[in-house]
Amino acid sequence: MSDCLFCRIVSGELGAAVVAEDEWALAFRDIRPQAPTHILVIPKKHLGSLGEAAEEDAVLLGRLLLLAKVVARGEGLASGYRVVLNNGGAAGQSVFHIHAHVLGGRHLGWPPG
């Protein structure tokens, strides 16, 4: 999608501080970090939100989470990290291309909201 910020990053039209990539997904540093480590993991295929995911996206979603794990390990977050998926504007999703936030580097309280 030409008007999607994250699709433009995937295509190379826009730059990002990439930390990991595989054939399915791309991980890069968030430009407004909410923790010492804050990385976004996005699929290379456009999918607006988790609510739009279909059965055919099961492998893609699994690969997204596996890359999140790789990123967390690479960032030295062995003591713990959080993976967050926001679904819809009311949940805080501001870019409508599904993405996982990998957060760590400090104590993350509960509940998060």
N, CA, C and O atoms as a Tinker XYZ file with bonds, in Angstrom:
   452  protein
     1  N      0.847000   -1.190000    0.000000    73     2
     2  CA     0.000000    0.000000    0.000000    64     1     3
     3  C      0.886000    1.245000    0.000000    63     2     4     5
     4  O      1.714000    1.420000    0.894000    81     3
     5  N      0.718000    2.080000   -0.969000    73     3     6
     6  CA     1.589000    3.242000   -1.123000    64     5     7
     7  C      1.405000    4.293000   -0.039000    63     6     8     9
     8  O      2.313000    5.089000    0.201000    81     7
     9  N      0.248000    4.313000    0.624000    73     7    10
    10  CA     0.018000    5.321000    1.653000    64     9    11
    11  C      0.316000    4.805000    3.068000    63    10    12    13
    12  O      0.129000    5.534000    4.041000    81    11
    13  N      0.772000    3.570000    3.185000    73    11    14
    14  CA     1.060000    2.971000    4.489000    64    13    15
    15  C      2.520000    3.245000    4.868000    63    14    16    17
    16  O      3.439000    2.871000    4.139000    81    15
    17  N      2.717000    3.895000    6.006000    73    15    18
    18  CA     4.054000    4.225000    6.490000    64    17    19
    19  C      4.947000    2.994000    6.563000    63    18    20    21
    20  O      6.086000    3.031000    6.098000    81    19
    21  N      4.445000    1.898000    7.140000    73    19    22
    22  CA     5.276000    0.715000    7.319000    64    21    23
    23  C      5.542000    0.003000    5.995000    63    22    24    25
    24  O      6.615000   -0.575000    5.821000    81    23
    25  N      4.601000    0.030000    5.066000    73    23    26
    26  CA     4.855000   -0.537000    3.733000    64    25    27
    27  C      5.964000    0.246000    3.040000    63    26    28    29
    28  O      6.773000   -0.329000    2.311000    81    27
    29  N      6.001000    1.545000    3.264000    73    27    30
    30  CA     7.048000    2.383000    2.670000    64    29    31
    31  C      8.415000    2.060000    3.282000    63    30    32    33
    32  O      9.435000    2.154000    2.598000    81    31
    33  N      8.442000    1.685000    4.550000    73    31    34
    34  CA     9.696000    1.250000    5.177000    64    33    35
    35  C     10.116000   -0.095000    4.598000    63    34    36    37
    36  O     11.285000   -0.285000    4.262000    81    35
    37  N      9.176000   -1.027000    4.480000    73    35    38
    38  CA     9.480000   -2.342000    3.904000    64    37    39
    39  C     10.044000   -2.206000    2.490000    63    38    40    41
    40  O     10.994000   -2.899000    2.127000    81    39
    41  N      9.460000   -1.316000    1.699000    73    39    42
    42  CA     9.896000   -1.148000    0.304000    64    41    43
    43  C     11.236000   -0.430000    0.182000    63    42    44    45
    44  O     11.847000   -0.442000   -0.887000    81    43
    45  N     11.699000    0.196000    1.263000    73    43    46
    46  CA    12.947000    0.949000    1.234000    64    45    47
    47  C     12.764000    2.407000    0.867000    63    46    48    49
    48  O     13.734000    3.160000    0.792000    81    47
    49  N     11.521000    2.808000    0.638000    73    47    50
    50  CA    11.232000    4.209000    0.306000    64    49    51
    51  C     11.550000    5.130000    1.480000    63    50    52    53
    52  O     12.018000    6.252000    1.285000    81    51
    53  N     11.297000    4.655000    2.693000    73    51    54
    54  CA    11.618000    5.400000    3.915000    64    53    55
    55  C     12.648000    4.615000    4.711000    63    54    56    57
    56  O     12.618000    3.385000    4.739000    81    55
    57  N     13.545000    5.321000    5.349000    73    55    58
    58  CA    14.566000    4.673000    6.158000    64    57    59
    59  C     14.069000    4.334000    7.552000    63    58    60    61
    60  O     13.103000    4.913000    8.048000    81    59
    61  N     14.745000    3.391000    8.164000    73    59    62
    62  CA    14.471000    3.007000    9.547000    64    61    63
    63  C     15.741000    2.375000   10.105000    63    62    64    65
    64  O     16.579000    1.877000    9.353000    81    63
    65  N     15.875000    2.401000   11.424000    73    63    66
    66  CA    17.027000    1.778000   12.091000    64    65    67
    67  C     16.728000    0.290000   12.262000    63    66    68    69
    68  O     16.281000   -0.153000   13.320000    81    67
    69  N     16.984000   -0.466000   11.203000    73    67    70
    70  CA    16.663000   -1.898000   11.162000    64    69    71
    71  C     17.609000   -2.669000   12.069000    63    70    72    73
    72  O     18.822000   -2.461000   12.042000    81    71
    73  N     17.035000   -3.568000   12.881000    73    71    74
    74  CA    17.844000   -4.413000   13.762000    64    73    75
    75  C     17.784000   -5.880000   13.371000    63    74    76    77
    76  O     18.669000   -6.647000   13.748000    81    75
    77  N     16.763000   -6.291000   12.624000    73    75    78
    78  CA    16.652000   -7.686000   12.191000    64    77    79
    79  C     15.662000   -7.760000   11.035000    63    78    80    81
    80  O     14.797000   -6.901000   10.861000    81    79
    81  N     15.829000   -8.825000   10.252000    73    79    82
    82  CA    14.954000   -9.013000    9.104000    64    81    83
    83  C     15.023000  -10.471000    8.681000    63    82    84    85
    84  O     16.074000  -11.106000    8.776000    81    83
    85  N     13.905000  -10.993000    8.219000    73    83    86
    86  CA    13.891000  -12.290000    7.567000    64    85    87
    87  C     12.954000  -12.188000    6.368000    63    86    88    89
    88  O     12.519000  -11.089000    6.023000    81    87
    89  N     12.642000  -13.292000    5.738000    73    87    90
    90  CA    11.813000  -13.220000    4.537000    64    89    91
    91  C     10.384000  -12.777000    4.827000    63    90    92    93
    92  O      9.678000  -12.349000    3.913000    81    91
    93  N      9.946000  -12.871000    6.077000    73    91    94
    94  CA     8.568000  -12.570000    6.452000    64    93    95
    95  C      8.385000  -11.196000    7.092000    63    94    96    97
    96  O      7.353000  -10.552000    6.907000    81    95
    97  N      9.389000  -10.751000    7.842000    73    95    98
    98  CA     9.201000   -9.586000    8.707000    64    97    99
    99  C     10.461000   -8.735000    8.804000    63    98   100   101
   100  O     11.556000   -9.146000    8.420000    81    99
   101  N     10.259000   -7.532000    9.334000    73    99   102
   102  CA    11.312000   -6.541000    9.498000    64   101   103
   103  C     11.182000   -5.959000   10.903000    63   102   104   105
   104  O     10.072000   -5.702000   11.369000    81   103
   105  N     12.302000   -5.753000   11.572000    73   103   106
   106  CA    12.298000   -5.171000   12.921000    64   105   107
   107  C     13.175000   -3.927000   12.932000    63   106   108   109
   108  O     14.296000   -3.937000   12.423000    81   107
   109  N     12.649000   -2.853000   13.519000    73   107   110
   110  CA    13.392000   -1.598000   13.570000    64   109   111
   111  C     13.055000   -0.841000   14.843000    63   110   112   113
   112  O     12.019000   -1.085000   15.462000    81   111
   113  N     13.926000    0.073000   15.230000    73   111   114
   114  CA    13.750000    0.845000   16.460000    64   113   115
   115  C     12.605000    1.846000   16.309000    63   114   116   117
   116  O     12.472000    2.511000   15.282000    81   115
   117  N     11.787000    1.937000   17.349000    73   115   118
   118  CA    10.687000    2.896000   17.377000    64   117   119
   119  C     11.265000    4.306000   17.489000    63   118   120   121
   120  O     12.211000    4.534000   18.242000    81   119
   121  N     10.700000    5.241000   16.749000    73   119   122
   122  CA    11.225000    6.618000   16.793000    64   121   123
   123  C     10.771000    7.376000   18.037000    63   122   124   125
   124  O     11.312000    8.438000   18.342000    81   123
   125  N      9.779000    6.840000   18.761000    73   123   126
   126  CA     9.331000    7.417000   20.031000    64   125   127
   127  C      9.323000    6.334000   21.101000    63   126   128   129
   128  O      8.256000    5.894000   21.527000    81   127
   129  N     10.507000    5.897000   21.541000    73   127   130
   130  CA    10.571000    4.750000   22.457000    64   129   131
   131  C      9.864000    5.001000   23.786000    63   130   132   133
   132  O      9.930000    6.088000   24.361000    81   131
   133  N      9.190000    3.956000   24.247000    73   131   134
   134  CA     8.484000    3.988000   25.526000    64   133   135
   135  C      9.215000    3.175000   26.595000    63   134   136   137
   136  O      8.725000    3.032000   27.715000    81   135
   137  N     10.370000    2.654000   26.248000    73   135   138
   138  CA    11.227000    1.897000   27.160000    64   137   139
   139  C     12.652000    2.015000   26.611000    63   138   140   141
   140  O     12.834000    2.403000   25.457000    81   139
   141  N     13.665000    1.684000   27.421000    73   139   142
   142  CA    15.029000    1.755000   26.911000    64   141   143
   143  C     15.227000    0.960000   25.606000    63   142   144   145
   144  O     15.966000    1.388000   24.719000    81   143
   145  N     14.574000   -0.173000   25.504000    73   143   146
   146  CA    14.537000   -0.922000   24.248000    64   145   147
   147  C     13.093000   -0.925000   23.773000    63   146   148   149
   148  O     12.201000   -1.384000   24.487000    81   147
   149  N     12.864000   -0.418000   22.580000    73   147   150
   150  CA    11.518000   -0.382000   21.983000    64   149   151
   151  C     11.692000   -0.591000   20.482000    63   150   152   153
   152  O     12.098000    0.311000   19.749000    81   151
   153  N     11.376000   -1.792000   20.056000    73   151   154
   154  CA    11.545000   -2.182000   18.655000    64   153   155
   155  C     10.199000   -2.622000   18.103000    63   154   156   157
   156  O      9.431000   -3.308000   18.777000    81   155
   157  N      9.925000   -2.221000   16.875000    73   155   158
   158  CA     8.713000   -2.639000   16.184000    64   157   159
   159  C      9.052000   -3.780000   15.246000    63   158   160   161
   160  O     10.055000   -3.732000   14.534000    81   159
   161  N      8.220000   -4.799000   15.247000    73   159   162
   162  CA     8.379000   -5.934000   14.344000    64   161   163
   163  C      7.138000   -5.960000   13.460000    63   162   164   165
   164  O      6.018000   -6.099000   13.951000    81   163
   165  N      7.348000   -5.823000   12.144000    73   163   166
   166  CA     6.234000   -5.719000   11.209000    64   165   167
   167  C      6.338000   -6.800000   10.141000    63   166   168   169
   168  O      7.442000   -7.176000    9.747000    81   167
   169  N      5.202000   -7.301000    9.670000    73   167   170
   170  CA     5.270000   -8.220000    8.537000    64   169   171
   171  C      5.559000   -7.436000    7.259000    63   170   172   173
   172  O      5.197000   -6.265000    7.148000    81   171
   173  N      6.205000   -8.080000    6.307000    73   171   174
   174  CA     6.465000   -7.432000    5.030000    64   173   175
   175  C      5.187000   -7.347000    4.201000    63   174   176   177
   176  O      5.065000   -6.480000    3.336000    81   175
   177  N      4.250000   -8.229000    4.459000    73   175   178
   178  CA     2.937000   -8.177000    3.806000    64   177   179
   179  C      2.056000   -7.199000    4.580000    63   178   180   181
   180  O      2.050000   -7.208000    5.811000    81   179
   181  N      1.321000   -6.365000    3.871000    73   179   182
   182  CA     0.421000   -5.437000    4.557000    64   181   183
   183  C     -0.758000   -6.199000    5.145000    63   182   184   185
   184  O     -1.439000   -6.960000    4.457000    81   183
   185  N     -0.976000   -5.978000    6.412000    73   183   186
   186  CA    -2.133000   -6.492000    7.137000    64   185   187
   187  C     -2.476000   -5.391000    8.127000    63   186   188   189
   188  O     -1.670000   -5.076000    9.003000    81   187
   189  N     -3.656000   -4.803000    8.002000    73   187   190
   190  CA    -3.998000   -3.611000    8.768000    64   189   191
   191  C     -3.963000   -3.757000   10.280000    63   190   192   193
   192  O     -3.522000   -2.850000   10.985000    81   191
   193  N     -4.425000   -4.891000   10.778000    73   191   194
   194  CA    -4.476000   -5.101000   12.226000    64   193   195
   195  C     -4.696000   -6.584000   12.508000    63   194   196   197
   196  O     -4.986000   -7.364000   11.601000    81   195
   197  N     -4.556000   -6.956000   13.760000    73   195   198
   198  CA    -4.832000   -8.334000   14.149000    64   197   199
   199  C     -6.292000   -8.680000   13.852000    63   198   200   201
   200  O     -6.607000   -9.812000   13.487000    81   199
   201  N     -7.170000   -7.705000   14.009000    73   199   202
   202  CA    -8.586000   -7.924000   13.732000    64   201   203
   203  C     -8.872000   -8.256000   12.285000    63   202   204   205
   204  O     -9.923000   -8.820000   11.982000    81   203
   205  N     -7.971000   -7.923000   11.387000    73   203   206
   206  CA    -8.135000   -8.220000    9.964000    64   205   207
   207  C     -7.484000   -9.539000    9.568000    63   206   208   209
   208  O     -7.646000   -9.990000    8.434000    81   207
   209  N     -6.753000  -10.160000   10.482000    73   207   210
   210  CA    -6.039000  -11.399000   10.161000    64   209   211
   211  C     -7.022000  -12.530000    9.883000    63   210   212   213
   212  O     -8.082000  -12.628000   10.501000    81   211
   213  N     -6.639000  -13.373000    8.944000    73   211   214
   214  CA    -7.441000  -14.536000    8.574000    64   213   215
   215  C     -6.628000  -15.804000    8.838000    63   214   216   217
   216  O     -5.439000  -15.742000    9.152000    81   215
   217  N     -7.280000  -16.930000    8.707000    73   215   218
   218  CA    -6.617000  -18.224000    8.900000    64   217   219
   219  C     -5.354000  -18.326000    8.046000    63   218   220   221
   220  O     -4.353000  -18.896000    8.482000    81   219
   221  N     -5.396000  -17.785000    6.851000    73   219   222
   222  CA    -4.249000  -17.854000    5.947000    64   221   223
   223  C     -3.047000  -17.046000    6.446000    63   222   224   225
   224  O     -1.949000  -17.190000    5.909000    81   223
   225  N     -3.237000  -16.204000    7.459000    73   223   226
   226  CA    -2.158000  -15.390000    8.027000    64   225   227
   227  C     -1.491000  -16.045000    9.231000    63   226   228   229
   228  O     -0.634000  -15.432000    9.867000    81   227
   229  N     -1.867000  -17.274000    9.552000    73   227   230
   230  CA    -1.348000  -17.933000   10.754000    64   229   231
   231  C      0.176000  -18.054000   10.734000    63   230   232   233
   232  O      0.829000  -17.760000   11.735000    81   231
   233  N      0.733000  -18.471000    9.637000    73   231   234
   234  CA     2.195000  -18.613000    9.558000    64   233   235
   235  C      2.863000  -17.254000    9.685000    63   234   236   237
   236  O      3.858000  -17.114000   10.397000    81   235
   237  N      2.328000  -16.259000    9.005000    73   235   238
   238  CA     2.866000  -14.902000    9.074000    64   237   239
   239  C      2.889000  -14.394000   10.515000    63   238   240   241
   240  O      3.888000  -13.827000   10.959000    81   239
   241  N      1.798000  -14.596000   11.240000    73   239   242
   242  CA     1.728000  -14.129000   12.628000    64   241   243
   243  C      2.726000  -14.871000   13.515000    63   242   244   245
   244  O      3.340000  -14.273000   14.399000    81   243
   245  N      2.883000  -16.157000   13.283000    73   243   246
   246  CA     3.876000  -16.922000   14.029000    64   245   247
   247  C      5.286000  -16.438000   13.747000    63   246   248   249
   248  O      6.098000  -16.327000   14.665000    81   247
   249  N      5.586000  -16.151000   12.494000    73   247   250
   250  CA     6.910000  -15.653000   12.116000    64   249   251
   251  C      7.182000  -14.286000   12.750000    63   250   252   253
   252  O      8.312000  -13.983000   13.131000    81   251
   253  N      6.131000  -13.468000   12.857000    73   251   254
   254  CA     6.257000  -12.157000   13.496000    64   253   255
   255  C      6.721000  -12.326000   14.947000    63   254   256   257
   256  O      7.638000  -11.638000   15.396000    81   255
   257  N      6.091000  -13.233000   15.663000    73   255   258
   258  CA     6.461000  -13.463000   17.061000    64   257   259
   259  C      7.836000  -14.099000   17.191000    63   258   260   261
   260  O      8.575000  -13.784000   18.124000    81   259
   261  N      8.189000  -14.980000   16.280000    73   259   262
   262  CA     9.526000  -15.578000   16.333000    64   261   263
   263  C     10.611000  -14.539000   16.086000    63   262   264   265
   264  O     11.661000  -14.590000   16.725000    81   263
   265  N     10.384000  -13.598000   15.175000    73   263   266
   266  CA    11.370000  -12.534000   14.977000    64   265   267
   267  C     11.424000  -11.628000   16.205000    63   266   268   269
   268  O     12.494000  -11.125000   16.548000    81   267
   269  N     10.297000  -11.414000   16.869000    73   267   270
   270  CA    10.299000  -10.634000   18.116000    64   269   271
   271  C     11.204000  -11.292000   19.152000    63   270   272   273
   272  O     11.940000  -10.604000   19.859000    81   271
   273  N     11.155000  -12.604000   19.246000    73   271   274
   274  CA    12.022000  -13.342000   20.177000    64   273   275
   275  C     13.495000  -13.170000   19.805000    63   274   276   277
   276  O     14.333000  -12.938000   20.676000    81   275
   277  N     13.809000  -13.281000   18.523000    73   275   278
   278  CA    15.186000  -13.106000   18.048000    64   277   279
   279  C     15.693000  -11.708000   18.390000    63   278   280   281
   280  O     16.826000  -11.543000   18.841000    81   279
   281  N     14.846000  -10.707000   18.172000    73   279   282
   282  CA    15.203000   -9.321000   18.465000    64   281   283
   283  C     15.474000   -9.151000   19.959000    63   282   284   285
   284  O     16.472000   -8.544000   20.346000    81   283
   285  N     14.587000   -9.685000   20.796000    73   283   286
   286  CA    14.760000   -9.560000   22.247000    64   285   287
   287  C     16.078000  -10.183000   22.697000    63   286   288   289
   288  O     16.806000   -9.595000   23.497000    81   287
   289  N     16.376000  -11.352000   22.192000    73   287   290
   290  CA    17.657000  -11.993000   22.540000    64   289   291
   291  C     18.831000  -11.140000   22.082000    63   290   292   293
   292  O     19.795000  -10.952000   22.824000    81   291
   293  N     18.751000  -10.628000   20.866000    73   291   294
   294  CA    19.817000   -9.801000   20.319000    64   293   295
   295  C     20.036000   -8.510000   21.085000    63   294   296   297
   296  O     21.138000   -7.962000   21.092000    81   295
   297  N     18.990000   -8.029000   21.725000    73   295   298
   298  CA    19.073000   -6.795000   22.510000    64   297   299
   299  C     19.443000   -7.060000   23.969000    63   298   300   301
   300  O     19.502000   -6.128000   24.772000    81   299
   301  N     19.692000   -8.318000   24.316000    73   299   302
   302  CA    20.106000   -8.663000   25.676000    64   301   303
   303  C     18.981000   -8.608000   26.693000    63   302   304   305
   304  O     19.216000   -8.289000   27.859000    81   303
   305  N     17.773000   -8.911000   26.273000    73   303   306
   306  CA    16.616000   -8.825000   27.171000    64   305   307
   307  C     16.269000  -10.171000   27.806000    63   306   308   309
   308  O     15.093000  -10.482000   27.996000    81   307
   309  N     17.281000  -10.967000   28.133000    73   307   310
   310  CA    17.062000  -12.302000   28.687000    64   309   311
   311  C     16.264000  -12.282000   29.984000    63   310   312   313
   312  O     15.553000  -13.243000   30.280000    81   311
   313  N     16.367000  -11.204000   30.768000    73   311   314
   314  CA    15.661000  -11.151000   32.052000    64   313   315
   315  C     14.173000  -10.862000   31.899000    63   314   316   317
   316  O     13.411000  -10.995000   32.857000    81   315
   317  N     13.758000  -10.468000   30.698000    73   315   318
   318  CA    12.332000  -10.251000   30.454000    64   317   319
   319  C     12.076000   -9.122000   29.483000    63   318   320   321
   320  O     12.840000   -8.162000   29.386000    81   319
   321  N     10.991000   -9.268000   28.776000    73   319   322
   322  CA    10.552000   -8.257000   27.813000    64   321   323
   323  C      9.064000   -8.442000   27.584000    63   322   324   325
   324  O      8.483000   -9.464000   27.950000    81   323
   325  N      8.472000   -7.455000   26.985000    73   323   326
   326  CA     7.035000   -7.504000   26.681000    64   325   327
   327  C      6.854000   -7.368000   25.177000    63   326   328   329
   328  O      7.548000   -6.592000   24.522000    81   327
   329  N      5.911000   -8.136000   24.640000    73   327   330
   330  CA     5.511000   -8.035000   23.240000    64   329   331
   331  C      4.057000   -7.597000   23.237000    63   330   332   333
   332  O      3.195000   -8.271000   23.802000    81   331
   333  N      3.786000   -6.452000   22.591000    73   331   334
   334  CA     2.449000   -5.859000   22.600000    64   333   335
   335  C      1.936000   -5.704000   21.174000    63   334   336   337
   336  O      2.657000   -5.232000   20.294000    81   335
   337  N      0.688000   -6.103000   20.951000    73   335   338
   338  CA    -0.019000   -5.850000   19.697000    64   337   339
   339  C     -1.235000   -5.002000   20.029000    63   338   340   341
   340  O     -2.113000   -5.448000   20.768000    81   339
   341  N     -1.304000   -3.798000   19.501000    73   339   342
   342  CA    -2.485000   -2.959000   19.684000    64   341   343
   343  C     -3.417000   -3.201000   18.494000    63   342   344   345
   344  O     -2.969000   -3.256000   17.348000    81   343
   345  N     -4.700000   -3.342000   18.771000    73   343   346
   346  CA    -5.661000   -3.611000   17.711000    64   345   347
   347  C     -6.737000   -2.536000   17.704000    63   346   348   349
   348  O     -7.655000   -2.556000   18.524000    81   347
   349  N     -6.615000   -1.593000   16.765000    73   347   350
   350  CA    -7.603000   -0.523000   16.640000    64   349   351
   351  C     -7.198000    0.738000   17.380000    63   350   352   353
   352  O     -6.375000    0.714000   18.295000    81   351
   353  N     -7.796000    1.833000   16.959000    73   351   354
   354  CA    -7.492000    3.137000   17.532000    64   353   355
   355  C     -7.753000    3.229000   19.024000    63   354   356   357
   356  O     -6.985000    3.864000   19.746000    81   355
   357  N     -8.828000    2.604000   19.498000    73   355   358
   358  CA    -9.155000    2.663000   20.924000    64   357   359
   359  C     -8.108000    1.956000   21.781000    63   358   360   361
   360  O     -8.011000    2.217000   22.981000    81   359
   361  N     -7.327000    1.069000   21.179000    73   359   362
   362  CA    -6.262000    0.361000   21.899000    64   361   363
   363  C     -4.912000    1.041000   21.729000    63   362   364   365
   364  O     -3.913000    0.583000   22.284000    81   363
   365  N     -4.874000    2.133000   20.965000    73   363   366
   366  CA    -3.636000    2.869000   20.779000    64   365   367
   367  C     -2.928000    2.608000   19.465000    63   366   368   369
   368  O     -1.832000    3.125000   19.247000    81   367
   369  N     -3.531000    1.813000   18.576000    73   367   370
   370  CA    -2.890000    1.585000   17.280000    64   369   371
   371  C     -2.961000    2.867000   16.468000    63   370   372   373
   372  O     -4.043000    3.407000   16.237000    81   371
   373  N     -1.798000    3.353000   16.034000    73   371   374
   374  CA    -1.769000    4.602000   15.269000    64   373   375
   375  C     -1.307000    4.396000   13.830000    63   374   376   377
   376  O     -1.577000    5.235000   12.970000    81   375
   377  N     -0.621000    3.297000   13.560000    73   375   378
   378  CA    -0.253000    2.935000   12.193000    64   377   379
   379  C     -0.997000    1.647000   11.884000    63   378   380   381
   380  O     -0.818000    0.642000   12.571000    81   379
   381  N     -1.821000    1.674000   10.863000    73   379   382
   382  CA    -2.687000    0.537000   10.576000    64   381   383
   383  C     -2.030000   -0.436000    9.602000    63   382   384   385
   384  O     -2.471000   -0.647000    8.472000    81   383
   385  N     -0.956000   -1.007000   10.113000    73   383   386
   386  CA    -0.196000   -2.115000    9.540000    64   385   387
   387  C      0.210000   -2.884000   10.784000    63   386   388   389
   388  O      0.961000   -2.364000   11.609000    81   387
   389  N     -0.261000   -4.089000   10.934000    73   387   390
   390  CA    -0.022000   -4.822000   12.182000    64   389   391
   391  C      1.459000   -4.767000   12.561000    63   390   392   393
   392  O      2.336000   -4.891000   11.706000    81   391
   393  N      1.717000   -4.582000   13.830000    73   391   394
   394  CA     3.093000   -4.538000   14.312000    64   393   395
   395  C      3.137000   -4.924000   15.786000    63   394   396   397
   396  O      2.221000   -4.637000   16.556000    81   395
   397  N      4.216000   -5.576000   16.144000    73   395   398
   398  CA     4.457000   -5.962000   17.527000    64   397   399
   399  C      5.494000   -5.018000   18.112000    63   398   400   401
   400  O      6.524000   -4.747000   17.495000    81   399
   401  N      5.213000   -4.526000   19.296000    73   399   402
   402  CA     6.173000   -3.712000   20.040000    64   401   403
   403  C      6.959000   -4.658000   20.948000    63   402   404   405
   404  O      6.363000   -5.405000   21.724000    81   403
   405  N      8.277000   -4.634000   20.858000    73   403   406
   406  CA     9.133000   -5.378000   21.782000    64   405   407
   407  C      9.709000   -4.337000   22.732000    63   406   408   409
   408  O     10.468000   -3.456000   22.327000    81   407
   409  N      9.334000   -4.455000   24.001000    73   407   410
   410  CA     9.702000   -3.471000   25.020000    64   409   411
   411  C     10.518000   -4.138000   26.125000    63   410   412   413
   412  O     10.185000   -5.237000   26.570000    81   411
   413  N     11.573000   -3.481000   26.562000    73   411   414
   414  CA    12.362000   -4.025000   27.656000    64   413   415
   415  C     13.430000   -3.045000   28.099000    63   414   416   417
   416  O     13.474000   -1.896000   27.660000    81   415
   417  N     14.287000   -3.529000   28.980000    73   415   418
   418  CA    15.377000   -2.691000   29.475000    64   417   419
   419  C     15.038000   -1.966000   30.761000    63   418   420   421
   420  O     15.865000   -1.220000   31.287000    81   419
   421  N     13.844000   -2.172000   31.273000    73   419   422
   422  CA    13.438000   -1.610000   32.565000    64   421   423
   423  C     12.311000   -2.493000   33.094000    63   422   424   425
   424  O     11.777000   -3.327000   32.363000    81   423
   425  N     11.950000   -2.311000   34.359000    73   423   426
   426  CA    10.812000   -3.048000   34.912000    64   425   427
   427  C      9.542000   -2.561000   34.235000    63   426   428   429
   428  O      9.294000   -1.358000   34.155000    81   427
   429  N      8.753000   -3.483000   33.756000    73   427   430
   430  CA     7.482000   -3.156000   33.095000    64   429   431
   431  C      6.341000   -3.535000   34.029000    63   430   432   433
   432  O      6.081000   -4.718000   34.251000    81   431
   433  N      5.668000   -2.539000   34.570000    73   431   434
   434  CA     4.595000   -2.791000   35.535000    64   433   435
   435  C      3.358000   -3.411000   34.913000    63   434   436   437
   436  O      3.208000   -3.466000   33.692000    81   435
   437  N      2.475000   -3.880000   35.792000    73   435   438
   438  CA     1.202000   -4.463000   35.374000    64   437   439
   439  C      0.119000   -3.941000   36.280000    63   438   440   441
   440  O      0.355000   -3.910000   37.487000    81   439
   441  N     -1.017000   -3.537000   35.835000    73   439   442
   442  CA    -1.451000   -3.589000   34.450000    64   441   443
   443  C     -0.820000   -2.475000   33.620000    63   442   444   445
   444  O     -0.449000   -1.431000   34.156000    81   443
   445  N     -0.700000   -2.702000   32.301000    73   443   446
   446  CA     0.001000   -1.756000   31.450000    64   445   447
   447  C     -0.811000   -0.518000   31.082000    63   446   448   449
   448  O     -0.221000    0.513000   30.760000    81   447
   449  N     -2.145000   -0.579000   31.116000    73   447   450
   450  CA    -2.974000    0.506000   30.580000    64   449   451
   451  C     -3.300000    1.596000   31.534000    63   450   452
   452  O     -3.991000    2.548000   31.171000    81   451
